C-alpha cells in the first residue's frame, strides 16, 4: 500500500499586496509515483515548489511532507528537513562552477547527515556513490569527472544535476523544467534514465514543465489550473 509523500489540504498563498496566487483544495503525491505538473509561466509553479520545500508557508490550510506539517517546524528545521528528504533538479541546474563534477554530485551529503548515511550504506564512499549515479545516468566518460562543470555540455550538466538530486535516496525528487534546453529525443532519453534511478532510489518524482508532449511518459499528469481555484474563472472575478 502506497503512503502519501505530499499532502496539500486547502492551501492558499498570496504575495504581499497581491491577489491569491494559489488556492489548492487538495493535492497528493503517493510514494513511488511519477507525476507531471503542467502550467505556463506565471501560473504559480515556482511558488508552489517553494511551498513544498518549506521556503514559504501557506497563508491558510496545510502542506504536509512525509507526514510532517511544514508550519510546525522552524525555518531552520524546514531547511534541514528539505535537505534530508528532497532532491531538486533546477531549470538552470544551479551547479557550482568551482567544483568538479563529483564534488557537485556529493554536495547534498555535506548538508544532510541522513542522505550521507544512506549513500554510504550502499557504497564505500560518497565518490563511489556519485560515480554510480553518473554512470547510470549516461555520463560514462571518466575524463569529464574532474573537470569544472561549466566545461560540460548542457546535456552533461543536466545529468550531473540529476545525480546530485538523487544521491542519498531522498524520498521526493522535484524537477523544475530541467529538459527545456534539450531536443525531443534527448528529453525522452533523459526522462527514462531519471525514472529508472528514481525507482532504484525509491524516490517519488514531481516533474514540473510546460511541455505537454512529455505527459504520456508519467504515471499521472495534471495542469496546475485544474487544482488551483485561483486560476479558474470564478477565481478571477
C-alpha positions as semicolon CSV with decimal commas, in nm:
position;residue;x (nm);y (nm);z (nm)
1;X;0,000;0,000;0,000
2;X;0,141;0,339;-0,103
3;X;0,196;0,611;0,153
4;X;0,141;0,980;0,091
5;X;0,458;1,183;0,031
6;X;0,292;1,522;-0,030
7;X;-0,047;1,631;0,100
8;X;-0,184;1,980;0,036
9;X;-0,513;2,049;0,213
10;X;-0,697;2,378;0,147
11;X;-0,362;2,552;0,096
12;X;-0,359;2,916;-0,016
13;X;-0,081;3,162;-0,081
14;X;-0,059;3,524;-0,193
15;X;0,237;3,753;-0,228
16;X;0,204;4,065;-0,005
17;X;-0,042;4,312;-0,154
18;X;-0,136;4,076;-0,439
19;X;-0,445;3,863;-0,504
20;X;-0,435;3,496;-0,407
21;X;-0,200;3,317;-0,644
22;X;-0,258;2,962;-0,521
23;X;-0,577;2,815;-0,377
24;X;-0,543;2,437;-0,385
25;X;-0,820;2,242;-0,211
26;X;-0,632;1,910;-0,230
27;X;-0,327;1,761;-0,394
28;X;-0,146;1,440;-0,303
29;X;0,160;1,262;-0,433
30;X;0,197;0,895;-0,344
31;X;0,516;0,708;-0,261
32;X;0,689;0,591;-0,580
33;X;0,459;0,792;-0,806
34;X;0,578;0,990;-1,110
35;X;0,359;1,297;-1,162
36;X;0,375;1,554;-1,440
37;X;0,251;1,902;-1,341
38;X;0,187;2,138;-1,631
39;X;0,150;2,514;-1,619
40;X;0,254;2,821;-1,820
41;X;0,498;3,082;-1,695
42;X;0,343;3,297;-1,424
43;X;0,091;3,032;-1,319
44;X;0,247;2,983;-0,977
45;X;0,452;2,668;-1,040
46;X;0,771;2,803;-0,885
47;X;0,578;2,942;-0,586
48;X;0,418;2,601;-0,536
49;X;0,760;2,436;-0,534
50;X;0,872;2,689;-0,273
51;X;0,576;2,591;-0,057
52;X;0,651;2,222;-0,098
53;X;1,008;2,281;0,013
54;X;0,908;2,489;0,313
55;X;1,074;2,801;0,173
56;X;0,732;2,966;0,208
57;X;0,441;2,874;0,433
58;X;0,077;2,877;0,321
59;X;-0,145;3,165;0,432
60;X;-0,411;2,909;0,522
61;X;-0,457;2,534;0,507
62;X;-0,173;2,288;0,544
63;X;0,114;2,136;0,349
64;X;0,237;1,802;0,478
65;X;0,554;1,633;0,357
66;X;0,621;1,278;0,475
67;X;0,359;1,323;0,744
68;X;0,513;1,643;0,882
69;X;0,316;1,968;0,871
70;X;0,566;2,224;0,741
71;X;0,410;2,500;0,954
72;X;0,502;2,318;1,276
73;X;0,875;2,348;1,206
74;X;1,108;2,644;1,245
75;X;1,268;2,795;0,935
76;X;1,593;2,614;1,020
77;X;1,402;2,292;1,080
78;X;1,235;2,320;0,741
79;X;1,575;2,375;0,579
80;X;1,712;2,058;0,742
81;X;1,402;1,860;0,653
82;X;1,423;1,973;0,291
83;X;1,793;1,882;0,271
84;X;1,728;1,538;0,420
85;X;1,426;1,434;0,218
86;X;1,404;1,632;-0,109
87;X;1,630;1,642;-0,414
88;X;1,591;1,924;-0,667
89;X;1,672;1,945;-1,036
90;X;1,653;2,310;-1,136
91;X;1,585;2,453;-1,481
92;X;1,926;2,622;-1,488
93;X;2,076;2,329;-1,289
94;X;2,242;2,563;-1,029
95;X;2,568;2,369;-1,034
96;X;2,872;2,526;-0,866
97;X;3,131;2,614;-1,133
98;X;3,430;2,599;-0,896
99;X;3,359;2,235;-0,802
100;X;3,428;1,924;-1,007
101;X;3,153;1,700;-1,138
102;X;3,185;1,454;-0,849
103;X;3,205;1,732;-0,590
104;X;2,882;1,882;-0,724
105;X;2,704;1,548;-0,700
106;X;2,815;1,477;-0,343
107;X;2,729;1,828;-0,220
108;X;2,389;1,737;-0,064
109;X;2,560;1,478;0,157
110;X;2,765;1,754;0,320
111;X;2,444;1,932;0,422
112;X;2,243;1,625;0,520
113;X;2,366;1,353;0,752
114;X;2,061;1,144;0,657
115;X;2,148;1,143;0,287
116;X;2,517;1,091;0,363
117;X;2,442;0,782;0,571
118;X;2,205;0,644;0,307
119;X;2,468;0,687;0,036
120;X;2,732;0,516;0,249
121;X;2,501;0,223;0,324
122;X;2,508;0,134;-0,047
123;X;2,860;0,245;-0,144
124;X;3,211;0,250;0,001
125;X;3,241;0,628;-0,028
126;X;3,047;0,933;-0,139
127;X;3,261;0,949;-0,452
128;X;3,170;0,594;-0,549
129;X;2,803;0,673;-0,488
130;X;2,836;0,974;-0,718
131;X;3,017;0,774;-0,986
132;X;2,750;0,504;-0,977
133;X;2,473;0,759;-1,035
134;X;2,664;0,942;-1,308
135;X;2,730;0,617;-1,491
136;X;2,366;0,509;-1,458
137;X;2,256;0,845;-1,598
138;X;2,478;0,805;-1,903
139;X;2,779;1,015;-1,804
140;X;3,043;0,747;-1,855
141;X;3,344;0,943;-1,982
142;X;3,589;0,933;-1,691
143;X;3,786;1,223;-1,836
144;X;3,494;1,456;-1,763
145;X;3,459;1,381;-1,395
146;X;3,734;1,606;-1,260
147;X;3,652;1,898;-1,486
148;X;3,468;2,208;-1,367
149;X;3,102;2,161;-1,454
150;X;3,091;2,477;-1,665
151;X;3,309;2,297;-1,921
152;X;3,038;2,035;-1,979
153;X;2,763;2,043;-2,239
154;X;2,405;2,127;-2,136
155;X;2,308;1,760;-2,156
156;X;2,604;1,658;-1,942
157;X;2,527;1,928;-1,684
158;X;2,169;1,803;-1,673
159;X;2,287;1,456;-1,577
160;X;2,513;1,596;-1,306
161;X;2,216;1,791;-1,166
162;X;2,003;1,475;-1,166
163;X;2,273;1,273;-0,990
164;X;2,303;1,547;-0,726
165;X;1,927;1,535;-0,668
166;X;1,926;1,156;-0,636
167;X;2,230;1,094;-0,417
168;X;2,136;0,967;-0,074
169;X;1,794;0,840;-0,194
170;X;1,567;1,131;-0,099
171;X;1,201;1,033;-0,074
172;X;1,100;1,315;-0,311
173;X;1,266;1,447;-0,627
174;X;1,132;1,773;-0,767
175;X;1,229;1,866;-1,123
176;X;1,158;2,222;-1,238
177;X;1,171;2,245;-1,621
178;X;1,506;2,058;-1,639
179;X;1,464;1,946;-2,002
180;X;1,375;2,282;-2,160
181;X;1,716;2,321;-2,329
182;X;1,717;1,974;-2,488
183;X;1,577;1,842;-2,815
184;X;1,284;1,599;-2,810
185;X;1,488;1,279;-2,839
186;X;1,728;1,388;-2,565
187;X;1,439;1,485;-2,336
188;X;1,275;1,145;-2,358
189;X;1,604;0,957;-2,317
190;X;1,690;1,161;-2,010
191;X;1,347;1,102;-1,857
192;X;1,375;0,727;-1,897
193;X;1,710;0,734;-1,715
194;X;1,564;0,959;-1,446
195;X;1,266;0,726;-1,398
196;X;1,495;0,426;-1,360
197;X;1,711;0,598;-1,100
198;X;1,411;0,728;-0,905
199;X;1,278;0,373;-0,895
200;X;1,614;0,239;-0,778
201;X;1,633;0,502;-0,503
202;X;1,267;0,461;-0,406
203;X;1,206;0,829;-0,481
204;X;0,877;0,986;-0,588
205;X;0,904;1,235;-0,873
206;X;0,717;1,562;-0,923
207;X;0,812;1,695;-1,265
208;X;0,705;2,050;-1,345
209;X;0,702;2,165;-1,707
210;X;0,505;2,347;-1,974
211;X;0,600;2,080;-2,234
212;X;0,280;1,877;-2,271
213;X;0,448;1,628;-2,509
214;X;0,613;1,464;-2,206
215;X;0,286;1,387;-2,026
216;X;0,234;1,032;-2,162
217;X;0,560;0,918;-2,003
218;X;0,429;0,973;-1,649
219;X;0,203;0,775;-1,417
220;X;-0,026;1,076;-1,383
221;X;-0,041;1,423;-1,530
222;X;-0,238;1,730;-1,434
223;X;-0,247;2,100;-1,502
224;X;-0,188;2,345;-1,220
225;X;-0,506;2,524;-1,332
226;X;-0,702;2,205;-1,261
227;X;-0,608;2,200;-0,894
228;X;-0,566;2,577;-0,836
229;X;-0,900;2,754;-0,786
230;X;-0,732;3,091;-0,828
231;X;-0,652;3,003;-1,189
232;X;-1,013;2,910;-1,270
233;X;-1,270;3,163;-1,396
234;X;-1,450;3,204;-1,065
235;X;-1,116;3,283;-0,900
236;X;-1,057;3,573;-1,136
237;X;-1,378;3,760;-1,062
